[in-house]
Amino acid sequence: MSYSRYARRIHIAPVRKITKATTDIEHTLTYTDTIDGLAYKYYNDATLGWVIMNANKQYGMEFEIPIGATIRVPLPLDRVFKLWGIEGEL
């Protein structure tokens, strides 16, 4: 029996929307910045870079963000997790 690669179920990550808030920070990307580094700087946790990427959906990957671009860092994290219905993340 042969299997088609198209017959497999593909897991697609849900789109998680982060609405803008007055508490968000706008950060202008420099050549030394990384998303993980920004997550550590603003959240004290480098593993939360995905939150920043979700807030900046115009970029599919970190490497697509041009130097000098202004990206949004959503704050506070409690608000973000509450929007998504996640508890106990921090």
Salt bridges, closest charged atoms under 4 A:
ASP24 OD2 - ARG72 NH1 2.74
ASP24 OD1 - ARG79 NH2 2.73
ASP33 OD2 - HIS27 NE2 2.75
